[in-house]
Every structure is written in structure tokens, then in C-alpha cells.
Amino acid sequence: MSILTIPFTLIGAYVYYYKGSKTNSLKIGLVILIVALILDAIITVPFIEIPYRDSSYLEFFTNPLLLFIALEIIAVVYLFWKFKIKSLL
């Protein structure tokens, strides 16, 4: 999952920044993270985690790997901003 997070995050950052925005990368990373967590709560947990893994919302959202993925999303957006967008400014 964490490997697929990188290209999806890069696509989201690319689409956002190349429309001309100059917003801070931390804010954009947090927005992408919040959207991903909302989609996890609506789709992943009830349709995959609970029926197939006999898991729960609490187990899913307290998993330490989720924190790693959250930090990965923010880092990818920041690095994209630093190397692609900041150099254009």
C-alpha cells in the first residue's frame, strides 16, 4: 500500500500545483491525507477490512503503518513542491 501511495500522491500534487497554485505544501499534504482517511473510513474499512480481515475501525486507524503512510504523503507532497514548484518561482 505504501508503494502505491507515492504515485497517487504525486498525481494529486501535480494536478493541484500545475493549475497555478502557490499554496504551502504542508497544507496540500494535509488535505490529501484527510481525503485519503475519509475514503478509507467510507470504503476500505467497511468493505475490505471488516468482512475479509475481521478487523475494525479502531484497529485500522490505530495501526502504526497508517502513521507511516500519513508521513509519507506529507513528505512526498513537500518534496514535489521543493524540487518542482519552488524552482519555478
Distance bins in CASP14 RR format, pairs under 12 A and 6 or more apart:
PFRMAT RR
TARGET T0000
AUTHOR 0000-0000-0000
RMODE 2
METHOD distances of the structure
MODEL  1
1 8 0 0 0 0 0 1 0 0 0 0 0
1 36 0 0 0 0 0 1 0 0 0 0 0
1 40 0 0 0 0 0 1 0 0 0 0 0
1 44 0 0 0 0 1 0 0 0 0 0 0
1 48 0 0 0 0 0 1 0 0 0 0 0
1 49 0 0 0 0 0 1 0 0 0 0 0
1 60 0 0 0 0 0 1 0 0 0 0 0
1 63 0 0 0 0 0 1 0 0 0 0 0
1 65 1 0 0 1 0 0 0 0 0 0 0
1 66 0 0 0 0 1 0 0 0 0 0 0
1 68 0 0 0 0 1 0 0 0 0 0 0
1 69 1 0 0 1 0 0 0 0 0 0 0
1 70 0 0 0 0 0 1 0 0 0 0 0
1 72 0 0 0 0 0 1 0 0 0 0 0
1 73 0 0 0 0 0 1 0 0 0 0 0
2 8 0 0 0 0 0 1 0 0 0 0 0
2 9 0 0 0 0 0 1 0 0 0 0 0
2 36 0 0 0 0 0 1 0 0 0 0 0
2 63 0 0 0 0 0 1 0 0 0 0 0
2 65 1 0 0 1 0 0 0 0 0 0 0
2 66 0 0 0 0 1 0 0 0 0 0 0
2 67 0 0 0 0 0 1 0 0 0 0 0
2 68 1 0 0 1 0 0 0 0 0 0 0
2 69 1 0 1 0 0 0 0 0 0 0 0
2 70 0 0 0 0 0 1 0 0 0 0 0
2 71 0 0 0 0 0 1 0 0 0 0 0
2 72 1 0 1 0 0 0 0 0 0 0 0
2 73 0 0 0 0 1 0 0 0 0 0 0
2 75 0 0 0 0 0 1 0 0 0 0 0
2 76 0 0 0 0 0 1 0 0 0 0 0
3 9 0 0 0 0 0 1 0 0 0 0 0
3 68 0 0 0 0 0 1 0 0 0 0 0
3 69 0 0 0 0 0 1 0 0 0 0 0
3 72 0 0 0 0 1 0 0 0 0 0 0
3 76 0 0 0 0 0 1 0 0 0 0 0
4 10 0 0 0 0 0 1 0 0 0 0 0
4 11 0 0 0 0 0 1 0 0 0 0 0
4 36 0 0 0 0 0 1 0 0 0 0 0
4 69 0 0 0 0 1 0 0 0 0 0 0
4 72 0 0 0 0 0 1 0 0 0 0 0
4 73 0 0 0 0 0 1 0 0 0 0 0
4 76 0 0 0 0 0 1 0 0 0 0 0
5 11 0 0 0 0 0 1 0 0 0 0 0
5 12 0 0 0 0 0 1 0 0 0 0 0
5 29 0 0 0 0 0 1 0 0 0 0 0
5 32 0 0 0 0 1 0 0 0 0 0 0
5 33 0 0 0 0 0 1 0 0 0 0 0
5 36 0 0 0 0 1 0 0 0 0 0 0
5 40 0 0 0 0 0 1 0 0 0 0 0
5 65 0 0 0 0 0 1 0 0 0 0 0
5 66 0 0 0 0 0 1 0 0 0 0 0
5 68 0 0 0 0 1 0 0 0 0 0 0
5 69 1 0 1 0 0 0 0 0 0 0 0
5 70 0 0 0 0 1 0 0 0 0 0 0
5 71 0 0 0 0 0 1 0 0 0 0 0
5 72 1 0 1 0 0 0 0 0 0 0 0
5 73 1 0 0 1 0 0 0 0 0 0 0
5 74 0 0 0 0 0 1 0 0 0 0 0
5 75 0 0 0 0 0 1 0 0 0 0 0
5 76 1 0 0 1 0 0 0 0 0 0 0
5 77 0 0 0 0 0 1 0 0 0 0 0
6 12 0 0 0 0 0 1 0 0 0 0 0
6 13 0 0 0 0 0 1 0 0 0 0 0
6 32 0 0 0 0 0 1 0 0 0 0 0
6 69 0 0 0 0 0 1 0 0 0 0 0
6 72 1 0 0 1 0 0 0 0 0 0 0
6 73 0 0 0 0 1 0 0 0 0 0 0
6 75 0 0 0 0 1 0 0 0 0 0 0
6 76 1 0 1 0 0 0 0 0 0 0 0
6 77 0 0 0 0 0 1 0 0 0 0 0
6 79 0 0 0 0 0 1 0 0 0 0 0
6 80 0 0 0 0 0 1 0 0 0 0 0
7 13 0 0 0 0 0 1 0 0 0 0 0
7 14 0 0 0 0 0 1 0 0 0 0 0
7 72 0 0 0 0 0 1 0 0 0 0 0
7 73 0 0 0 0 0 1 0 0 0 0 0
7 76 0 0 0 0 1 0 0 0 0 0 0
7 80 0 0 0 0 0 1 0 0 0 0 0
8 14 0 0 0 0 0 1 0 0 0 0 0
8 15 0 0 0 0 0 1 0 0 0 0 0
8 32 0 0 0 0 1 0 0 0 0 0 0
8 33 0 0 0 0 0 1 0 0 0 0 0
8 35 0 0 0 0 0 1 0 0 0 0 0
8 36 0 0 0 0 1 0 0 0 0 0 0
8 39 0 0 0 0 0 1 0 0 0 0 0
8 69 0 0 0 0 0 1 0 0 0 0 0
8 72 0 0 0 0 0 1 0 0 0 0 0
8 73 0 0 0 0 1 0 0 0 0 0 0
8 76 0 0 0 0 1 0 0 0 0 0 0
8 77 0 0 0 0 0 1 0 0 0 0 0
9 15 0 0 0 0 0 1 0 0 0 0 0
9 16 0 0 0 0 0 1 0 0 0 0 0
9 25 0 0 0 0 0 1 0 0 0 0 0
9 28 0 0 0 0 1 0 0 0 0 0 0
9 29 1 0 0 1 0 0 0 0 0 0 0
9 31 0 0 0 0 0 1 0 0 0 0 0
9 32 1 0 0 1 0 0 0 0 0 0 0
9 33 0 0 0 0 1 0 0 0 0 0 0
9 35 0 0 0 0 0 1 0 0 0 0 0
9 36 0 0 0 0 1 0 0 0 0 0 0
9 69 0 0 0 0 1 0 0 0 0 0 0
9 70 0 0 0 0 0 1 0 0 0 0 0
9 71 0 0 0 0 0 1 0 0 0 0 0
9 72 1 0 0 1 0 0 0 0 0 0 0
9 73 1 0 1 0 0 0 0 0 0 0 0
9 74 0 0 0 0 1 0 0 0 0 0 0
9 75 0 0 0 0 1 0 0 0 0 0 0
9 76 1 0 1 0 0 0 0 0 0 0 0
9 77 1 0 0 1 0 0 0 0 0 0 0
9 78 0 0 0 0 0 1 0 0 0 0 0
9 79 0 0 0 0 1 0 0 0 0 0 0
9 80 1 0 0 1 0 0 0 0 0 0 0
9 81 0 0 0 0 0 1 0 0 0 0 0
10 16 0 0 0 0 0 1 0 0 0 0 0
10 17 0 0 0 0 0 1 0 0 0 0 0
10 18 0 0 0 0 0 1 0 0 0 0 0
10 28 0 0 0 0 0 1 0 0 0 0 0
10 29 0 0 0 0 0 1 0 0 0 0 0
10 32 0 0 0 0 0 1 0 0 0 0 0
10 72 0 0 0 0 0 1 0 0 0 0 0
10 73 0 0 0 0 0 1 0 0 0 0 0
10 75 0 0 0 0 0 1 0 0 0 0 0
10 76 1 0 0 1 0 0 0 0 0 0 0
10 77 0 0 0 0 1 0 0 0 0 0 0
10 78 0 0 0 0 0 1 0 0 0 0 0
10 79 0 0 0 0 1 0 0 0 0 0 0
10 80 1 0 0 1 0 0 0 0 0 0 0
10 81 0 0 0 0 0 1 0 0 0 0 0
10 83 0 0 0 0 0 1 0 0 0 0 0
10 84 0 0 0 0 1 0 0 0 0 0 0
11 17 0 0 0 0 0 1 0 0 0 0 0
11 18 0 0 0 0 0 1 0 0 0 0 0
11 32 0 0 0 0 0 1 0 0 0 0 0
11 76 0 0 0 0 0 1 0 0 0 0 0
11 77 0 0 0 0 0 1 0 0 0 0 0
11 80 0 0 0 0 0 1 0 0 0 0 0
12 18 0 0 0 0 1 0 0 0 0 0 0
12 19 0 0 0 0 0 1 0 0 0 0 0
12 21 0 0 0 0 0 1 0 0 0 0 0
12 25 0 0 0 0 0 1 0 0 0 0 0
12 28 0 0 0 0 1 0 0 0 0 0 0
12 29 0 0 0 0 1 0 0 0 0 0 0
12 31 0 0 0 0 1 0 0 0 0 0 0
12 32 1 0 0 1 0 0 0 0 0 0 0
12 33 0 0 0 0 0 1 0 0 0 0 0
12 35 0 0 0 0 1 0 0 0 0 0 0
12 36 0 0 0 0 0 1 0 0 0 0 0
12 73 0 0 0 0 0 1 0 0 0 0 0
12 76 0 0 0 0 1 0 0 0 0 0 0
12 77 0 0 0 0 1 0 0 0 0 0 0
12 80 0 0 0 0 1 0 0 0 0 0 0
12 81 0 0 0 0 0 1 0 0 0 0 0
13 19 0 0 0 0 0 1 0 0 0 0 0
13 21 0 0 0 0 0 1 0 0 0 0 0
13 23 0 0 0 0 0 1 0 0 0 0 0
13 25 1 0 0 1 0 0 0 0 0 0 0
13 27 0 0 0 0 0 1 0 0 0 0 0
13 28 1 0 0 1 0 0 0 0 0 0 0
13 29 1 0 0 1 0 0 0 0 0 0 0
13 31 0 0 0 0 0 1 0 0 0 0 0
13 32 1 0 0 1 0 0 0 0 0 0 0
13 33 0 0 0 0 0 1 0 0 0 0 0
13 73 0 0 0 0 1 0 0 0 0 0 0
13 74 0 0 0 0 0 1 0 0 0 0 0
13 75 0 0 0 0 0 1 0 0 0 0 0
13 76 1 0 0 1 0 0 0 0 0 0 0
13 77 1 0 1 0 0 0 0 0 0 0 0
13 78 0 0 0 0 1 0 0 0 0 0 0
13 79 0 0 0 0 1 0 0 0 0 0 0
13 80 1 0 1 0 0 0 0 0 0 0 0
13 81 1 0 0 1 0 0 0 0 0 0 0
13 82 0 0 0 0 0 1 0 0 0 0 0
13 83 0 0 0 0 0 1 0 0 0 0 0
13 84 0 0 0 0 1 0 0 0 0 0 0
13 85 0 0 0 0 1 0 0 0 0 0 0
14 20 0 0 0 0 0 1 0 0 0 0 0
14 21 0 0 0 0 0 1 0 0 0 0 0
14 28 0 0 0 0 0 1 0 0 0 0 0
14 32 0 0 0 0 0 1 0 0 0 0 0
14 76 0 0 0 0 0 1 0 0 0 0 0
14 77 0 0 0 0 0 1 0 0 0 0 0
14 80 1 0 0 1 0 0 0 0 0 0 0
14 81 0 0 0 0 0 1 0 0 0 0 0
14 84 0 0 0 0 1 0 0 0 0 0 0
14 85 0 0 0 0 1 0 0 0 0 0 0
15 21 0 0 0 0 0 1 0 0 0 0 0
15 28 0 0 0 0 0 1 0 0 0 0 0
15 32 0 0 0 0 0 1 0 0 0 0 0
15 77 0 0 0 0 0 1 0 0 0 0 0
15 80 0 0 0 0 0 1 0 0 0 0 0
16 22 0 0 0 0 0 1 0 0 0 0 0
16 23 1 0 0 1 0 0 0 0 0 0 0
16 24 0 0 0 0 0 1 0 0 0 0 0
16 25 0 0 0 0 1 0 0 0 0 0 0
16 27 0 0 0 0 0 1 0 0 0 0 0
16 28 1 0 1 0 0 0 0 0 0 0 0
16 29 0 0 0 0 1 0 0 0 0 0 0
16 31 0 0 0 0 1 0 0 0 0 0 0
16 32 0 0 0 0 1 0 0 0 0 0 0
16 35 0 0 0 0 0 1 0 0 0 0 0
16 77 0 0 0 0 1 0 0 0 0 0 0
16 80 0 0 0 0 1 0 0 0 0 0 0
16 81 0 0 0 0 1 0 0 0 0 0 0
16 84 0 0 0 0 0 1 0 0 0 0 0
16 85 0 0 0 0 1 0 0 0 0 0 0
17 23 0 0 0 0 1 0 0 0 0 0 0
17 24 0 0 0 0 0 1 0 0 0 0 0
17 25 0 0 0 0 1 0 0 0 0 0 0
17 27 0 0 0 0 0 1 0 0 0 0 0
17 28 1 0 0 1 0 0 0 0 0 0 0
17 29 0 0 0 0 0 1 0 0 0 0 0
17 32 0 0 0 0 0 1 0 0 0 0 0
17 77 0 0 0 0 1 0 0 0 0 0 0
17 78 0 0 0 0 0 1 0 0 0 0 0
17 80 1 0 0 1 0 0 0 0 0 0 0
17 81 1 0 0 1 0 0 0 0 0 0 0
17 82 0 0 0 0 0 1 0 0 0 0 0
17 83 0 0 0 0 0 1 0 0 0 0 0
17 84 1 0 0 1 0 0 0 0 0 0 0
17 85 1 0 1 0 0 0 0 0 0 0 0
17 86 0 0 0 0 0 1 0 0 0 0 0
17 87 0 0 0 0 0 1 0 0 0 0 0
17 88 0 0 0 0 1 0 0 0 0 0 0
17 89 0 0 0 0 0 1 0 0 0 0 0
18 80 0 0 0 0 0 1 0 0 0 0 0
18 81 0 0 0 0 0 1 0 0 0 0 0
18 84 0 0 0 0 1 0 0 0 0 0 0
18 85 0 0 0 0 1 0 0 0 0 0 0
18 88 0 0 0 0 1 0 0 0 0 0 0
19 28 0 0 0 0 0 1 0 0 0 0 0
19 85 0 0 0 0 0 1 0 0 0 0 0
20 85 0 0 0 0 1 0 0 0 0 0 0
20 88 0 0 0 0 1 0 0 0 0 0 0
20 89 0 0 0 0 0 1 0 0 0 0 0
21 27 0 0 0 0 0 1 0 0 0 0 0
21 28 0 0 0 0 1 0 0 0 0 0 0
21 31 0 0 0 0 0 1 0 0 0 0 0
21 81 0 0 0 0 0 1 0 0 0 0 0
21 85 0 0 0 0 1 0 0 0 0 0 0
21 88 0 0 0 0 0 1 0 0 0 0 0
21 89 0 0 0 0 0 1 0 0 0 0 0
22 28 0 0 0 0 0 1 0 0 0 0 0
22 81 0 0 0 0 1 0 0 0 0 0 0
22 85 1 0 0 1 0 0 0 0 0 0 0
22 86 0 0 0 0 1 0 0 0 0 0 0
22 88 0 0 0 0 1 0 0 0 0 0 0
22 89 1 0 0 1 0 0 0 0 0 0 0
23 29 0 0 0 0 1 0 0 0 0 0 0
23 30 0 0 0 0 0 1 0 0 0 0 0
23 31 0 0 0 0 1 0 0 0 0 0 0
23 32 0 0 0 0 0 1 0 0 0 0 0
23 77 0 0 0 0 0 1 0 0 0 0 0
23 81 0 0 0 0 1 0 0 0 0 0 0
23 85 0 0 0 0 1 0 0 0 0 0 0
24 30 0 0 0 0 1 0 0 0 0 0 0
24 31 0 0 0 0 0 1 0 0 0 0 0
24 74 0 0 0 0 0 1 0 0 0 0 0
24 77 0 0 0 0 1 0 0 0 0 0 0
24 78 0 0 0 0 1 0 0 0 0 0 0
24 81 0 0 0 0 1 0 0 0 0 0 0
24 82 0 0 0 0 0 1 0 0 0 0 0
24 85 0 0 0 0 0 1 0 0 0 0 0
24 86 0 0 0 0 0 1 0 0 0 0 0
25 31 0 0 0 0 0 1 0 0 0 0 0
25 32 0 0 0 0 0 1 0 0 0 0 0
25 73 0 0 0 0 0 1 0 0 0 0 0
25 74 0 0 0 0 1 0 0 0 0 0 0
25 75 0 0 0 0 1 0 0 0 0 0 0
25 76 0 0 0 0 1 0 0 0 0 0 0
25 77 1 0 1 0 0 0 0 0 0 0 0
25 78 1 0 1 0 0 0 0 0 0 0 0
25 79 0 0 0 0 1 0 0 0 0 0 0
25 80 1 0 0 1 0 0 0 0 0 0 0
25 81 1 1 0 0 0 0 0 0 0 0 0
25 82 1 0 0 1 0 0 0 0 0 0 0
25 83 0 0 0 0 0 1 0 0 0 0 0
25 84 0 0 0 0 0 1 0 0 0 0 0
25 85 1 0 0 1 0 0 0 0 0 0 0
25 86 0 0 0 0 1 0 0 0 0 0 0
26 32 0 0 0 0 0 1 0 0 0 0 0
26 33 0 0 0 0 0 1 0 0 0 0 0
26 73 0 0 0 0 0 1 0 0 0 0 0
26 74 1 0 0 1 0 0 0 0 0 0 0
26 75 0 0 0 0 0 1 0 0 0 0 0
26 77 0 0 0 0 1 0 0 0 0 0 0
26 78 1 0 0 1 0 0 0 0 0 0 0
26 81 0 0 0 0 1 0 0 0 0 0 0
26 82 0 0 0 0 0 1 0 0 0 0 0
27 33 0 0 0 0 0 1 0 0 0 0 0
27 34 0 0 0 0 0 1 0 0 0 0 0
27 74 0 0 0 0 0 1 0 0 0 0 0
27 77 0 0 0 0 1 0 0 0 0 0 0
27 78 0 0 0 0 0 1 0 0 0 0 0
27 81 0 0 0 0 0 1 0 0 0 0 0
28 34 0 0 0 0 0 1 0 0 0 0 0
28 35 0 0 0 0 0 1 0 0 0 0 0
28 73 0 0 0 0 1 0 0 0 0 0 0
28 74 0 0 0 0 1 0 0 0 0 0 0
28 76 0 0 0 0 0 1 0 0 0 0 0
28 77 1 0 1 0 0 0 0 0 0 0 0
28 78 0 0 0 0 1 0 0 0 0 0 0
28 80 0 0 0 0 1 0 0 0 0 0 0
28 81 1 0 0 1 0 0 0 0 0 0 0
28 85 0 0 0 0 1 0 0 0 0 0 0
29 35 0 0 0 0 1 0 0 0 0 0 0
29 36 0 0 0 0 1 0 0 0 0 0 0
29 37 0 0 0 0 0 1 0 0 0 0 0
29 70 0 0 0 0 1 0 0 0 0 0 0
29 71 0 0 0 0 0 1 0 0 0 0 0
29 72 0 0 0 0 0 1 0 0 0 0 0
29 73 1 0 1 0 0 0 0 0 0 0 0
29 74 1 0 1 0 0 0 0 0 0 0 0
29 75 0 0 0 0 1 0 0 0 0 0 0
29 76 0 0 0 0 1 0 0 0 0 0 0
29 77 1 0 1 0 0 0 0 0 0 0 0
29 78 1 0 0 1 0 0 0 0 0 0 0
29 79 0 0 0 0 0 1 0 0 0 0 0
29 80 0 0 0 0 1 0 0 0 0 0 0
29 81 0 0 0 0 1 0 0 0 0 0 0
30 36 0 0 0 0 0 1 0 0 0 0 0
30 37 0 0 0 0 0 1 0 0 0 0 0
30 70 0 0 0 0 1 0 0 0 0 0 0
30 71 0 0 0 0 0 1 0 0 0 0 0
30 73 0 0 0 0 1 0 0 0 0 0 0
30 74 1 0 0 1 0 0 0 0 0 0 0
30 77 0 0 0 0 1 0 0 0 0 0 0
30 78 0 0 0 0 0 1 0 0 0 0 0
31 37 0 0 0 0 0 1 0 0 0 0 0
31 38 0 0 0 0 0 1 0 0 0 0 0
31 73 0 0 0 0 0 1 0 0 0 0 0
31 74 0 0 0 0 0 1 0 0 0 0 0
31 77 0 0 0 0 1 0 0 0 0 0 0
32 38 0 0 0 0 0 1 0 0 0 0 0
32 39 0 0 0 0 0 1 0 0 0 0 0
32 69 0 0 0 0 0 1 0 0 0 0 0
32 70 0 0 0 0 0 1 0 0 0 0 0
32 72 0 0 0 0 0 1 0 0 0 0 0
32 73 1 0 1 0 0 0 0 0 0 0 0
32 74 0 0 0 0 1 0 0 0 0 0 0
32 75 0 0 0 0 0 1 0 0 0 0 0
32 76 0 0 0 0 1 0 0 0 0 0 0
32 77 1 0 0 1 0 0 0 0 0 0 0
32 78 0 0 0 0 0 1 0 0 0 0 0
32 80 0 0 0 0 0 1 0 0 0 0 0
32 81 0 0 0 0 0 1 0 0 0 0 0
33 39 0 0 0 0 0 1 0 0 0 0 0
33 40 0 0 0 0 0 1 0 0 0 0 0
33 66 0 0 0 0 0 1 0 0 0 0 0
33 67 0 0 0 0 0 1 0 0 0 0 0
33 69 0 0 0 0 1 0 0 0 0 0 0
33 70 1 0 1 0 0 0 0 0 0 0 0
33 71 0 0 0 0 1 0 0 0 0 0 0
33 72 0 0 0 0 1 0 0 0 0 0 0
33 73 1 0 1 0 0 0 0 0 0 0 0
33 74 1 0 0 1 0 0 0 0 0 0 0
33 75 0 0 0 0 0 1 0 0 0 0 0
33 76 0 0 0 0 0 1 0 0 0 0 0
33 77 0 0 0 0 1 0 0 0 0 0 0
34 40 0 0 0 0 0 1 0 0 0 0 0
34 41 0 0 0 0 0 1 0 0 0 0 0
34 70 0 0 0 0 1 0 0 0 0 0 0
34 73 0 0 0 0 1 0 0 0 0 0 0
34 74 0 0 0 0 0 1 0 0 0 0 0
35 41 0 0 0 0 0 1 0 0 0 0 0
35 42 0 0 0 0 0 1 0 0 0 0 0
35 43 0 0 0 0 0 1 0 0 0 0 0
35 73 0 0 0 0 1 0 0 0 0 0 0
36 42 0 0 0 0 0 1 0 0 0 0 0
36 43 0 0 0 0 0 1 0 0 0 0 0
36 44 0 0 0 0 1 0 0 0 0 0 0
36 66 0 0 0 0 1 0 0 0 0 0 0
36 69 0 0 0 0 1 0 0 0 0 0 0
36 70 0 0 0 0 1 0 0 0 0 0 0
36 72 0 0 0 0 0 1 0 0 0 0 0
36 73 1 0 0 1 0 0 0 0 0 0 0
36 74 0 0 0 0 0 1 0 0 0 0 0
36 76 0 0 0 0 0 1 0 0 0 0 0
36 77 0 0 0 0 0 1 0 0 0 0 0
37 43 0 0 0 0 0 1 0 0 0 0 0
37 44 0 0 0 0 1 0 0 0 0 0 0
37 45 0 0 0 0 0 1 0 0 0 0 0
37 57 0 0 0 0 0 1 0 0 0 0 0
37 60 0 0 0 0 0 1 0 0 0 0 0
37 61 1 0 0 1 0 0 0 0 0 0 0
37 66 0 0 0 0 1 0 0 0 0 0 0
37 67 0 0 0 0 0 1 0 0 0 0 0
37 69 0 0 0 0 1 0 0 0 0 0 0
37 70 1 0 0 1 0 0 0 0 0 0 0
37 73 0 0 0 0 1 0 0 0 0 0 0
38 44 0 0 0 0 0 1 0 0 0 0 0
38 45 0 0 0 0 0 1 0 0 0 0 0
38 61 0 0 0 0 0 1 0 0 0 0 0
39 45 0 0 0 0 0 1 0 0 0 0 0
39 46 0 0 0 0 0 1 0 0 0 0 0
39 47 0 0 0 0 0 1 0 0 0 0 0
39 48 0 0 0 0 0 1 0 0 0 0 0
40 46 0 0 0 0 1 0 0 0 0 0 0
40 47 0 0 0 0 0 1 0 0 0 0 0
40 48 0 0 0 0 1 0 0 0 0 0 0
40 49 0 0 0 0 1 0 0 0 0 0 0
40 55 0 0 0 0 0 1 0 0 0 0 0
40 57 0 0 0 0 1 0 0 0 0 0 0
40 60 1 0 0 1 0 0 0 0 0 0 0
40 61 1 0 0 1 0 0 0 0 0 0 0
40 63 0 0 0 0 0 1 0 0 0 0 0
40 66 0 0 0 0 1 0 0 0 0 0 0
40 69 0 0 0 0 1 0 0 0 0 0 0
40 70 0 0 0 0 0 1 0 0 0 0 0
41 47 0 0 0 0 0 1 0 0 0 0 0
41 49 0 0 0 0 0 1 0 0 0 0 0
41 50 0 0 0 0 0 1 0 0 0 0 0
41 56 0 0 0 0 0 1 0 0 0 0 0
41 57 1 0 0 1 0 0 0 0 0 0 0
41 58 0 0 0 0 0 1 0 0 0 0 0
41 60 0 0 0 0 1 0 0 0 0 0 0
41 61 1 0 0 1 0 0 0 0 0 0 0
41 66 0 0 0 0 0 1 0 0 0 0 0
42 48 0 0 0 0 0 1 0 0 0 0 0
42 57 0 0 0 0 0 1 0 0 0 0 0
43 49 0 0 0 0 0 1 0 0 0 0 0
43 50 0 0 0 0 0 1 0 0 0 0 0
43 60 0 0 0 0 0 1 0 0 0 0 0
44 50 0 0 0 0 1 0 0 0 0 0 0
44 51 0 0 0 0 0 1 0 0 0 0 0
44 52 0 0 0 0 0 1 0 0 0 0 0
44 53 0 0 0 0 0 1 0 0 0 0 0
44 55 0 0 0 0 0 1 0 0 0 0 0
44 57 0 0 0 0 0 1 0 0 0 0 0
44 60 1 0 0 1 0 0 0 0 0 0 0
44 61 0 0 0 0 0 1 0 0 0 0 0
44 63 0 0 0 0 0 1 0 0 0 0 0
44 66 0 0 0 0 0 1 0 0 0 0 0
44 69 0 0 0 0 0 1 0 0 0 0 0
45 51 0 0 0 0 0 1 0 0 0 0 0
45 52 0 0 0 0 0 1 0 0 0 0 0
45 53 0 0 0 0 1 0 0 0 0 0 0
45 55 1 0 0 1 0 0 0 0 0 0 0
45 56 1 0 0 1 0 0 0 0 0 0 0
45 57 1 0 1 0 0 0 0 0 0 0 0
45 58 0 0 0 0 1 0 0 0 0 0 0
45 59 0 0 0 0 1 0 0 0 0 0 0
45 60 1 0 1 0 0 0 0 0 0 0 0
45 61 0 0 0 0 1 0 0 0 0 0 0
45 63 0 0 0 0 0 1 0 0 0 0 0
45 66 0 0 0 0 0 1 0 0 0 0 0
46 52 0 0 0 0 0 1 0 0 0 0 0
46 53 0 0 0 0 0 1 0 0 0 0 0
46 55 0 0 0 0 0 1 0 0 0 0 0
46 56 0 0 0 0 0 1 0 0 0 0 0
46 57 0 0 0 0 1 0 0 0 0 0 0
46 60 0 0 0 0 0 1 0 0 0 0 0
47 53 0 0 0 0 0 1 0 0 0 0 0
47 55 0 0 0 0 0 1 0 0 0 0 0
48 54 0 0 0 0 0 1 0 0 0 0 0
48 55 0 0 0 0 1 0 0 0 0 0 0
48 60 0 0 0 0 1 0 0 0 0 0 0
49 55 1 0 1 0 0 0 0 0 0 0 0
49 56 1 0 0 1 0 0 0 0 0 0 0
49 57 0 0 0 0 1 0 0 0 0 0 0
49 58 0 0 0 0 0 1 0 0 0 0 0
49 59 1 0 0 1 0 0 0 0 0 0 0
49 60 1 0 1 0 0 0 0 0 0 0 0
49 61 0 0 0 0 0 1 0 0 0 0 0
49 63 0 0 0 0 1 0 0 0 0 0 0
49 66 0 0 0 0 0 1 0 0 0 0 0
50 56 1 0 0 1 0 0 0 0 0 0 0
50 57 0 0 0 0 1 0 0 0 0 0 0
50 58 0 0 0 0 0 1 0 0 0 0 0
50 59 0 0 0 0 1 0 0 0 0 0 0
50 60 0 0 0 0 1 0 0 0 0 0 0
53 59 0 0 0 0 1 0 0 0 0 0 0
53 60 0 0 0 0 1 0 0 0 0 0 0
53 63 0 0 0 0 0 1 0 0 0 0 0
54 60 0 0 0 0 0 1 0 0 0 0 0
55 61 0 0 0 0 0 1 0 0 0 0 0
55 62 0 0 0 0 0 1 0 0 0 0 0
55 63 0 0 0 0 1 0 0 0 0 0 0
56 62 0 0 0 0 1 0 0 0 0 0 0
56 63 0 0 0 0 0 1 0 0 0 0 0
57 63 0 0 0 0 0 1 0 0 0 0 0
57 66 0 0 0 0 0 1 0 0 0 0 0
58 66 0 0 0 0 0 1 0 0 0 0 0
59 65 0 0 0 0 0 1 0 0 0 0 0
59 66 0 0 0 0 0 1 0 0 0 0 0
60 66 1 0 0 1 0 0 0 0 0 0 0
60 69 0 0 0 0 0 1 0 0 0 0 0
61 67 0 0 0 0 1 0 0 0 0 0 0
61 69 0 0 0 0 0 1 0 0 0 0 0
61 70 0 0 0 0 0 1 0 0 0 0 0
63 69 0 0 0 0 1 0 0 0 0 0 0
63 70 0 0 0 0 0 1 0 0 0 0 0
64 70 0 0 0 0 0 1 0 0 0 0 0
64 71 0 0 0 0 0 1 0 0 0 0 0
65 71 0 0 0 0 0 1 0 0 0 0 0
65 72 0 0 0 0 0 1 0 0 0 0 0
66 72 0 0 0 0 0 1 0 0 0 0 0
66 73 0 0 0 0 0 1 0 0 0 0 0
67 73 0 0 0 0 0 1 0 0 0 0 0
67 74 0 0 0 0 0 1 0 0 0 0 0
68 74 0 0 0 0 0 1 0 0 0 0 0
68 75 0 0 0 0 0 1 0 0 0 0 0
69 75 0 0 0 0 0 1 0 0 0 0 0
69 76 0 0 0 0 0 1 0 0 0 0 0
70 76 0 0 0 0 0 1 0 0 0 0 0
70 77 0 0 0 0 0 1 0 0 0 0 0
71 77 0 0 0 0 0 1 0 0 0 0 0
71 78 0 0 0 0 0 1 0 0 0 0 0
72 78 0 0 0 0 0 1 0 0 0 0 0
72 79 0 0 0 0 0 1 0 0 0 0 0
73 79 0 0 0 0 0 1 0 0 0 0 0
73 80 0 0 0 0 0 1 0 0 0 0 0
74 80 0 0 0 0 0 1 0 0 0 0 0
74 81 0 0 0 0 0 1 0 0 0 0 0
75 81 0 0 0 0 0 1 0 0 0 0 0
75 82 0 0 0 0 0 1 0 0 0 0 0
76 82 0 0 0 0 0 1 0 0 0 0 0
76 83 0 0 0 0 0 1 0 0 0 0 0
76 84 0 0 0 0 0 1 0 0 0 0 0
77 83 0 0 0 0 0 1 0 0 0 0 0
77 84 0 0 0 0 0 1 0 0 0 0 0
77 85 0 0 0 0 0 1 0 0 0 0 0
78 84 0 0 0 0 0 1 0 0 0 0 0
78 85 0 0 0 0 0 1 0 0 0 0 0
78 86 0 0 0 0 1 0 0 0 0 0 0
79 85 0 0 0 0 0 1 0 0 0 0 0
79 86 0 0 0 0 0 1 0 0 0 0 0
80 86 0 0 0 0 1 0 0 0 0 0 0
80 87 0 0 0 0 0 1 0 0 0 0 0
80 88 0 0 0 0 0 1 0 0 0 0 0
81 87 0 0 0 0 1 0 0 0 0 0 0
81 88 0 0 0 0 0 1 0 0 0 0 0
81 89 0 0 0 0 1 0 0 0 0 0 0
82 88 0 0 0 0 0 1 0 0 0 0 0
82 89 0 0 0 0 0 1 0 0 0 0 0
END
